[in-house]
Amino acid sequence: MRVMTLAVLTCFMMPGAFAKTVVHTEEVVEEQDKTDTKVFCSKNNEKEAVSLCEKWLGKQTKSLGDRMLTSNCSQGDMSSDAGCLYKATGEIKFMMKKYHRDTVRE
């Protein structure tokens, strides 16, 4: 009975003795400012063009999070193009980071 108890306890303790510590490290190697610009058109009125631009900015803000530096939408400027009577230009500036990731087993 003692031998059986010793064997069971050994089985429970063995994985802890052979386990290795895994350390994940991550450091920023490069940071770069990026700018994305998009033009939104409307045939009806300037408010519609600005609304489309603001919806796009909302989606970009949600996906980029704290990497976004600045964002803005221009007012719906009138254009001479028949297919795009009112234009709004959206612009975002965000930070792109390149990381170096390392995994070390000790």
N, CA, C and O atoms as a GROMACS GRO file, in nm:
protein
  424
    1MET      N    1   0.082  -0.120   0.000
    1MET     CA    2   0.000   0.000   0.000
    1MET      C    3   0.086   0.126   0.000
    1MET      O    4   0.055   0.223  -0.069
    2ARG      N    5   0.194   0.124   0.077
    2ARG     CA    6   0.283   0.241   0.081
    2ARG      C    7   0.351   0.262  -0.055
    2ARG      O    8   0.371   0.376  -0.098
    3VAL      N    9   0.386   0.154  -0.119
    3VAL     CA   10   0.450   0.165  -0.250
    3VAL      C   11   0.353   0.225  -0.351
    3VAL      O   12   0.392   0.307  -0.434
    4MET      N   13   0.228   0.184  -0.343
    4MET     CA   14   0.126   0.237  -0.434
    4MET      C   15   0.105   0.386  -0.409
    4MET      O   16   0.095   0.464  -0.505
    5THR      N   17   0.098   0.428  -0.285
    5THR     CA   18   0.080   0.569  -0.250
    5THR      C   19   0.201   0.650  -0.299
    5THR      O   20   0.184   0.759  -0.354
    6LEU      N   21   0.321   0.597  -0.279
    6LEU     CA   22   0.442   0.664  -0.324
    6LEU      C   23   0.443   0.679  -0.477
    6LEU      O   24   0.484   0.783  -0.529
    7ALA      N   25   0.399   0.578  -0.548
    7ALA     CA   26   0.394   0.582  -0.694
    7ALA      C   27   0.294   0.686  -0.743
    7ALA      O   28   0.323   0.760  -0.837
    8VAL      N   29   0.179   0.694  -0.680
    8VAL     CA   30   0.076   0.791  -0.719
    8VAL      C   31   0.125   0.933  -0.692
    8VAL      O   32   0.109   1.021  -0.776
    9LEU      N   33   0.185   0.956  -0.576
    9LEU     CA   34   0.237   1.089  -0.543
    9LEU      C   35   0.350   1.129  -0.639
    9LEU      O   36   0.360   1.246  -0.678
   10THR      N   37   0.431   1.035  -0.676
   10THR     CA   38   0.540   1.063  -0.770
   10THR      C   39   0.484   1.105  -0.905
   10THR      O   40   0.537   1.196  -0.969
   11CYS      N   41   0.378   1.039  -0.949
   11CYS     CA   42   0.316   1.074  -1.078
   11CYS      C   43   0.261   1.216  -1.077
   11CYS      O   44   0.266   1.286  -1.178
   12PHE      N   45   0.207   1.260  -0.962
   12PHE     CA   46   0.154   1.395  -0.952
   12PHE      C   47   0.265   1.499  -0.946
   12PHE      O   48   0.246   1.611  -0.994
   13MET      N   49   0.378   1.466  -0.889
   13MET     CA   50   0.485   1.562  -0.870
   13MET      C   51   0.583   1.568  -0.987
   13MET      O   52   0.652   1.669  -1.002
   14MET      N   53   0.590   1.467  -1.070
   14MET     CA   54   0.687   1.461  -1.179
   14MET      C   55   0.670   1.573  -1.283
   14MET      O   56   0.770   1.634  -1.321
   15PRO      N   57   0.549   1.603  -1.330
   15PRO     CA   58   0.538   1.708  -1.432
   15PRO      C   59   0.591   1.843  -1.383
   15PRO      O   60   0.648   1.918  -1.462
   16GLY      N   61   0.573   1.875  -1.256
   16GLY     CA   62   0.624   2.000  -1.202
   16GLY      C   63   0.775   2.005  -1.202
   16GLY      O   64   0.834   2.112  -1.221
   17ALA      N   65   0.838   1.892  -1.183
   17ALA     CA   66   0.984   1.887  -1.181
   17ALA      C   67   1.042   1.905  -1.320
   17ALA      O   68   1.150   1.963  -1.335
   18PHE      N   69   0.973   1.857  -1.422
   18PHE     CA   70   1.025   1.867  -1.558
   18PHE      C   71   0.971   1.988  -1.636
   18PHE      O   72   1.012   2.013  -1.748
   19ALA      N   73   0.879   2.060  -1.576
   19ALA     CA   74   0.820   2.175  -1.646
   19ALA      C   75   0.924   2.284  -1.666
   19ALA      O   76   1.009   2.307  -1.579
   20LYS      N   77   0.917   2.349  -1.781
   20LYS     CA   78   1.009   2.458  -1.812
   20LYS      C   79   0.930   2.588  -1.812
   20LYS      O   80   0.812   2.591  -1.849
   21THR      N   81   0.995   2.692  -1.772
   21THR     CA   82   0.933   2.823  -1.772
   21THR      C   83   0.939   2.880  -1.914
   21THR      O   84   1.044   2.878  -1.978
   22VAL      N   85   0.826   2.930  -1.962
   22VAL     CA   86   0.821   2.991  -2.094
   22VAL      C   87   0.805   3.141  -2.076
   22VAL      O   88   0.713   3.188  -2.009
   23VAL      N   89   0.897   3.217  -2.135
   23VAL     CA   90   0.895   3.363  -2.124
   23VAL      C   91   0.874   3.422  -2.262
   23VAL      O   92   0.949   3.392  -2.355
   24HIS      N   93   0.771   3.505  -2.275
   24HIS     CA   94   0.743   3.573  -2.402
   24HIS      C   95   0.787   3.719  -2.386
   24HIS      O   96   0.746   3.787  -2.292
   25THR      N   97   0.869   3.765  -2.477
   25THR     CA   98   0.909   3.905  -2.475
   25THR      C   99   0.866   3.971  -2.605
   25THR      O  100   0.859   3.906  -2.710
   26GLU      N  101   0.839   4.099  -2.597
   26GLU     CA  102   0.794   4.174  -2.714
   26GLU      C  103   0.849   4.316  -2.704
   26GLU      O  104   0.829   4.383  -2.603
   27GLU      N  105   0.919   4.360  -2.806
   27GLU     CA  106   0.970   4.496  -2.806
   27GLU      C  107   0.940   4.563  -2.940
   27GLU      O  108   0.938   4.498  -3.045
   28VAL      N  109   0.916   4.694  -2.934
   28VAL     CA  110   0.886   4.771  -3.055
   28VAL      C  111   1.018   4.798  -3.127
   28VAL      O  112   1.111   4.854  -3.071
   29VAL      N  113   1.022   4.758  -3.254
   29VAL     CA  114   1.142   4.776  -3.335
   29VAL      C  115   1.133   4.906  -3.415
   29VAL      O  116   1.232   4.978  -3.429
   30GLU      N  117   1.014   4.934  -3.469
   30GLU     CA  118   0.998   5.050  -3.556
   30GLU      C  119   0.857   5.108  -3.539
   30GLU      O  120   0.760   5.034  -3.527
   31GLU      N  121   0.849   5.241  -3.539
   31GLU     CA  122   0.720   5.311  -3.536
   31GLU      C  123   0.714   5.402  -3.658
   31GLU      O  124   0.811   5.469  -3.692
   32GLN      N  125   0.598   5.404  -3.722
   32GLN     CA  126   0.583   5.483  -3.844
   32GLN      C  127   0.445   5.546  -3.847
   32GLN      O  128   0.345   5.478  -3.821
   33ASP      N  129   0.438   5.674  -3.878
   33ASP     CA  130   0.310   5.742  -3.897
   33ASP      C  131   0.256   5.708  -4.035
   33ASP      O  132   0.330   5.712  -4.134
   34LYS      N  133   0.129   5.675  -4.042
   34LYS     CA  134   0.062   5.647  -4.169
   34LYS      C  135  -0.059   5.738  -4.181
   34LYS      O  136  -0.121   5.773  -4.081
   35THR      N  137  -0.093   5.775  -4.303
   35THR     CA  138  -0.210   5.858  -4.329
   35THR      C  139  -0.297   5.787  -4.432
   35THR      O  140  -0.249   5.738  -4.534
   36ASP      N  141  -0.428   5.784  -4.403
   36ASP     CA  142  -0.524   5.724  -4.495
   36ASP      C  143  -0.629   5.829  -4.528
   36ASP      O  144  -0.688   5.889  -4.438
   37THR      N  145  -0.654   5.851  -4.656
   37THR     CA  146  -0.750   5.952  -4.700
   37THR      C  147  -0.854   5.885  -4.789
   37THR      O  148  -0.822   5.799  -4.872
   38LYS      N  149  -0.980   5.925  -4.771
   38LYS     CA  150  -1.087   5.869  -4.851
   38LYS      C  151  -1.188   5.979  -4.885
   38LYS      O  152  -1.219   6.064  -4.801
   39VAL      N  153  -1.237   5.978  -5.009
   39VAL     CA  154  -1.333   6.079  -5.056
   39VAL      C  155  -1.472   6.015  -5.060
   39VAL      O  156  -1.490   5.904  -5.111
   40PHE      N  157  -1.571   6.086  -5.004
   40PHE     CA  158  -1.709   6.039  -5.001
   40PHE      C  159  -1.795   6.132  -5.085
   40PHE      O  160  -1.786   6.255  -5.074
   41CYS      N  161  -1.880   6.073  -5.169
   41CYS     CA  162  -1.962   6.150  -5.262
   41CYS      C  163  -2.111   6.139  -5.229
   41CYS      O  164  -2.157   6.040  -5.172
   42SER      N  165  -2.183   6.243  -5.265
   42SER     CA  166  -2.328   6.242  -5.252
   42SER      C  167  -2.387   6.323  -5.367
   42SER      O  168  -2.333   6.428  -5.405
   43LYS      N  169  -2.496   6.273  -5.421
   43LYS     CA  170  -2.566   6.347  -5.528
   43LYS      C  171  -2.673   6.439  -5.469
   43LYS      O  172  -2.720   6.531  -5.536
   44ASN      N  173  -2.712   6.414  -5.341
   44ASN     CA  174  -2.824   6.486  -5.282
   44ASN      C  175  -2.782   6.614  -5.209
   44ASN      O  176  -2.820   6.724  -5.250
   45ASN      N  177  -2.704   6.600  -5.103
   45ASN     CA  178  -2.666   6.718  -5.025
   45ASN      C  179  -2.535   6.695  -4.951
   45ASN      O  180  -2.483   6.583  -4.944
   46GLU      N  181  -2.483   6.804  -4.896
   46GLU     CA  182  -2.353   6.796  -4.829
   46GLU      C  183  -2.360   6.717  -4.698
   46GLU      O  184  -2.261   6.655  -4.660
   47LYS      N  185  -2.474   6.719  -4.630
   47LYS     CA  186  -2.487   6.647  -4.503
   47LYS      C  187  -2.471   6.496  -4.522
   47LYS      O  188  -2.415   6.428  -4.437
   48GLU      N  189  -2.520   6.445  -4.634
   48GLU     CA  190  -2.507   6.302  -4.662
   48GLU      C  191  -2.360   6.263  -4.682
   48GLU      O  192  -2.317   6.159  -4.633
   49ALA      N  193  -2.285   6.345  -4.752
   49ALA     CA  194  -2.143   6.317  -4.774
   49ALA      C  195  -2.067   6.319  -4.642
   49ALA      O  196  -1.983   6.233  -4.616
   50VAL      N  197  -2.096   6.418  -4.559
   50VAL     CA  198  -2.030   6.428  -4.428
   50VAL      C  199  -2.071   6.311  -4.340
   50VAL      O  200  -1.988   6.258  -4.266
   51SER      N  201  -2.196   6.270  -4.345
   51SER     CA  202  -2.243   6.155  -4.266
   51SER      C  203  -2.170   6.026  -4.304
   51SER      O  204  -2.131   5.949  -4.217
   52LEU      N  205  -2.153   6.005  -4.435
   52LEU     CA  206  -2.078   5.887  -4.481
   52LEU      C  207  -1.934   5.891  -4.430
   52LEU      O  208  -1.879   5.789  -4.389
   53CYS      N  209  -1.875   6.008  -4.433
   53CYS     CA  210  -1.738   6.025  -4.386
   53CYS      C  211  -1.728   5.996  -4.235
   53CYS      O  212  -1.636   5.927  -4.191
   54GLU      N  213  -1.822   6.046  -4.158
   54GLU     CA  214  -1.820   6.025  -4.013
   54GLU      C  215  -1.842   5.878  -3.976
   54GLU      O  216  -1.784   5.830  -3.879
   55LYS      N  217  -1.924   5.808  -4.052
   55LYS     CA  218  -1.943   5.664  -4.028
   55LYS      C  219  -1.812   5.590  -4.052
   55LYS      O  220  -1.775   5.501  -3.975
   56TRP      N  221  -1.742   5.626  -4.160
   56TRP     CA  222  -1.613   5.564  -4.190
   56TRP      C  223  -1.512   5.592  -4.078
   56TRP      O  224  -1.438   5.502  -4.037
   57LEU      N  225  -1.509   5.717  -4.031
   57LEU     CA  226  -1.418   5.751  -3.922
   57LEU      C  227  -1.450   5.671  -3.795
   57LEU      O  228  -1.359   5.629  -3.724
   58GLY      N  229  -1.578   5.650  -3.768
   58GLY     CA  230  -1.618   5.571  -3.652
   58GLY      C  231  -1.566   5.428  -3.660
   58GLY      O  232  -1.518   5.374  -3.561
   59LYS      N  233  -1.576   5.367  -3.778
   59LYS     CA  234  -1.526   5.231  -3.797
   59LYS      C  235  -1.374   5.226  -3.782
   59LYS      O  236  -1.320   5.134  -3.722
   60GLN      N  237  -1.306   5.327  -3.836
   60GLN     CA  238  -1.160   5.330  -3.825
   60GLN      C  239  -1.116   5.349  -3.680
   60GLN      O  240  -1.020   5.287  -3.635
   61THR      N  241  -1.186   5.433  -3.608
   61THR     CA  242  -1.155   5.455  -3.467
   61THR      C  243  -1.172   5.327  -3.388
   61THR      O  244  -1.090   5.296  -3.301
   62LYS      N  245  -1.276   5.254  -3.418
   62LYS     CA  246  -1.302   5.128  -3.347
   62LYS      C  247  -1.193   5.024  -3.378
   62LYS      O  248  -1.149   4.953  -3.287
   63SER      N  249  -1.150   5.014  -3.502
   63SER     CA  250  -1.052   4.911  -3.537
   63SER      C  251  -0.909   4.951  -3.498
   63SER      O  252  -0.830   4.864  -3.462
   64LEU      N  253  -0.875   5.079  -3.505
   64LEU     CA  254  -0.739   5.121  -3.473
   64LEU      C  255  -0.717   5.146  -3.325
   64LEU      O  256  -0.606   5.132  -3.275
   65GLY      N  257  -0.821   5.184  -3.255
   65GLY     CA  258  -0.811   5.206  -3.110
   65GLY      C  259  -0.712   5.317  -3.076
   65GLY      O  260  -0.717   5.426  -3.132
   66ASP      N  261  -0.621   5.287  -2.982
   66ASP     CA  262  -0.528   5.388  -2.935
   66ASP      C  263  -0.414   5.416  -3.032
   66ASP      O  264  -0.331   5.504  -3.006
   67ARG      N  265  -0.407   5.343  -3.143
   67ARG     CA  266  -0.304   5.370  -3.244
   67ARG      C  267  -0.339   5.492  -3.329
   67ARG      O  268  -0.252   5.547  -3.396
   68MET      N  269  -0.468   5.535  -3.327
   68MET     CA  270  -0.510   5.650  -3.407
   68MET      C  271  -0.458   5.778  -3.344
   68MET      O  272  -0.476   5.801  -3.224
   69LEU      N  273  -0.396   5.862  -3.424
   69LEU     CA  274  -0.342   5.988  -3.376
   69LEU      C  275  -0.438   6.103  -3.400
   69LEU      O  276  -0.473   6.175  -3.306
   70THR      N  277  -0.482   6.122  -3.524
   70THR     CA  278  -0.577   6.229  -3.556
   70THR      C  279  -0.678   6.178  -3.659
   70THR      O  280  -0.652   6.083  -3.733
   71SER      N  281  -0.793   6.244  -3.663
   71SER     CA  282  -0.895   6.212  -3.764
   71SER      C  283  -0.980   6.337  -3.789
   71SER      O  284  -1.006   6.415  -3.698
   72ASN      N  285  -1.023   6.353  -3.913
   72ASN     CA  286  -1.112   6.465  -3.944
   72ASN      C  287  -1.187   6.440  -4.074
   72ASN      O  288  -1.145   6.360  -4.157
   73CYS      N  289  -1.299   6.509  -4.090
   73CYS     CA  290  -1.379   6.507  -4.211
   73CYS      C  291  -1.395   6.650  -4.259
   73CYS      O  292  -1.425   6.740  -4.180
   74SER      N  293  -1.374   6.672  -4.387
   74SER     CA  294  -1.399   6.806  -4.442
   74SER      C  295  -1.549   6.824  -4.461
   74SER      O  296  -1.624   6.727  -4.462
   75GLN      N  297  -1.591   6.947  -4.475
   75GLN     CA  298  -1.732   6.975  -4.501
   75GLN      C  299  -1.765   6.932  -4.644
   75GLN      O  300  -1.675   6.919  -4.727
   76GLY      N  301  -1.892   6.911  -4.672
   76GLY     CA  302  -1.934   6.865  -4.805
   76GLY      C  303  -1.918   6.973  -4.909
   76GLY      O  304  -2.010   7.052  -4.931
   77ASP      N  305  -1.802   6.979  -4.972
   77ASP     CA  306  -1.774   7.080  -5.074
   77ASP      C  307  -1.847   7.046  -5.202
   77ASP      O  308  -1.861   6.930  -5.240
   78MET      N  309  -1.894   7.150  -5.270
   78MET     CA  310  -1.963   7.130  -5.396
   78MET      C  311  -1.861   7.104  -5.506
   78MET      O  312  -1.753   7.163  -5.508
   79SER      N  313  -1.897   7.014  -5.596
   79SER     CA  314  -1.806   6.974  -5.702
   79SER      C  315  -1.873   6.994  -5.837
   79SER      O  316  -1.996   7.004  -5.846
   80SER      N  317  -1.793   7.000  -5.942
   80SER     CA  318  -1.850   7.016  -6.076
   80SER      C  319  -1.878   6.882  -6.142
   80SER      O  320  -1.932   6.876  -6.252
   81ASP      N  321  -1.840   6.774  -6.075
   81ASP     CA  322  -1.860   6.639  -6.128
   81ASP      C  323  -2.008   6.602  -6.115
   81ASP      O  324  -2.065   6.614  -6.006
   82ALA      N  325  -2.071   6.557  -6.222
   82ALA     CA  326  -2.215   6.523  -6.220
   82ALA      C  327  -2.243   6.400  -6.134
   82ALA      O  328  -2.350   6.390  -6.074
   83GLY      N  329  -2.150   6.308  -6.126
   83GLY     CA  330  -2.170   6.187  -6.046
   83GLY      C  331  -2.144   6.209  -5.898
   83GLY      O  332  -2.180   6.125  -5.816
   84CYS      N  333  -2.083   6.319  -5.864
   84CYS     CA  334  -2.046   6.347  -5.725
   84CYS      C  335  -2.061   6.497  -5.699
   84CYS      O  336  -1.963   6.570  -5.701
   85LEU      N  337  -2.184   6.541  -5.676
   85LEU     CA  338  -2.208   6.685  -5.659
   85LEU      C  339  -2.148   6.740  -5.529
   85LEU      O  340  -2.101   6.853  -5.525
   86TYR      N  341  -2.150   6.660  -5.422
   86TYR     CA  342  -2.095   6.703  -5.294
   86TYR      C  343  -1.989   6.603  -5.248
   86TYR      O  344  -2.012   6.483  -5.250
   87LYS      N  345  -1.873   6.654  -5.207
   87LYS     CA  346  -1.763   6.569  -5.163
   87LYS      C  347  -1.726   6.602  -5.020
   87LYS      O  348  -1.724   6.718  -4.979
   88ALA      N  349  -1.697   6.499  -4.945
   88ALA     CA  350  -1.639   6.515  -4.811
   88ALA      C  351  -1.514   6.427  -4.808
   88ALA      O  352  -1.518   6.312  -4.851
   89THR      N  353  -1.406   6.481  -4.759
   89THR     CA  354  -1.280   6.406  -4.754
   89THR      C  355  -1.249   6.370  -4.610
   89THR      O  356  -1.242   6.456  -4.522
   90GLY      N  357  -1.232   6.241  -4.587
   90GLY     CA  358  -1.196   6.192  -4.454
   90GLY      C  359  -1.048   6.158  -4.450
   90GLY      O  360  -0.993   6.102  -4.544
   91GLU      N  361  -0.984   6.194  -4.339
   91GLU     CA  362  -0.842   6.166  -4.325
   91GLU      C  363  -0.813   6.118  -4.183
   91GLU      O  364  -0.859   6.176  -4.085
   92ILE      N  365  -0.737   6.010  -4.174
   92ILE     CA  366  -0.693   5.962  -4.044
   92ILE      C  367  -0.542   5.947  -4.045
   92ILE      O  368  -0.482   5.914  -4.148
   93LYS      N  369  -0.482   5.972  -3.931
   93LYS     CA  370  -0.338   5.954  -3.915
   93LYS      C  371  -0.323   5.856  -3.799
   93LYS      O  372  -0.379   5.876  -3.691
   94PHE      N  373  -0.245   5.751  -3.822
   94PHE     CA  374  -0.231   5.649  -3.719
   94PHE      C  375  -0.088   5.598  -3.712
   94PHE      O  376  -0.008   5.622  -3.803
   95MET      N  377  -0.057   5.529  -3.604
   95MET     CA  378   0.077   5.479  -3.580
   95MET      C  379   0.084   5.331  -3.612
   95MET      O  380   0.006   5.251  -3.562
   96MET      N  381   0.180   5.296  -3.698
   96MET     CA  382   0.207   5.156  -3.727
   96MET      C  383   0.333   5.117  -3.651
   96MET      O  384   0.434   5.187  -3.656
   97LYS      N  385   0.326   5.004  -3.580
   97LYS     CA  386   0.440   4.958  -3.503
   97LYS      C  387   0.481   4.819  -3.550
   97LYS      O  388   0.396   4.734  -3.575
   98LYS      N  389   0.610   4.798  -3.561
   98LYS     CA  390   0.663   4.666  -3.591
   98LYS      C  391   0.726   4.613  -3.463
   98LYS      O  392   0.802   4.683  -3.395
   99TYR      N  393   0.694   4.488  -3.431
   99TYR     CA  394   0.740   4.427  -3.306
   99TYR      C  395   0.839   4.315  -3.335
   99TYR      O  396   0.835   4.252  -3.441
  100HIS      N  397   0.927   4.292  -3.239
  100HIS     CA  398   1.013   4.174  -3.239
  100HIS      C  399   0.967   4.090  -3.121
  100HIS      O  400   0.975   4.132  -3.006
  101ARG      N  401   0.918   3.970  -3.150
  101ARG     CA  402   0.865   3.880  -3.046
  101ARG      C  403   0.963   3.764  -3.028
  101ARG      O  404   1.017   3.710  -3.124
  102ASP      N  405   0.983   3.728  -2.904
  102ASP     CA  406   1.075   3.621  -2.870
  102ASP      C  407   1.011   3.530  -2.766
  102ASP      O  408   0.944   3.577  -2.674
  103THR      N  409   1.030   3.401  -2.781
  103THR     CA  410   0.986   3.305  -2.682
  103THR      C  411   1.107   3.225  -2.634
  103THR      O  412   1.180   3.165  -2.712
  104VAL      N  413   1.126   3.228  -2.502
  104VAL     CA  414   1.241   3.160  -2.442
  104VAL      C  415   1.191   3.058  -2.344
  104VAL      O  416   1.106   3.088  -2.260
  105ARG      N  417   1.243   2.936  -2.353
  105ARG     CA  418   1.209   2.830  -2.258
  105ARG      C  419   1.330   2.808  -2.167
  105ARG      O  420   1.441   2.782  -2.214
  106GLU      N  421   1.307   2.820  -2.041
  106GLU     CA  422   1.416   2.802  -1.943
  106GLU      C  423   1.398   2.675  -1.864
  106GLU      O  424   1.480   2.644  -1.778
   0.00000   0.00000   0.00000
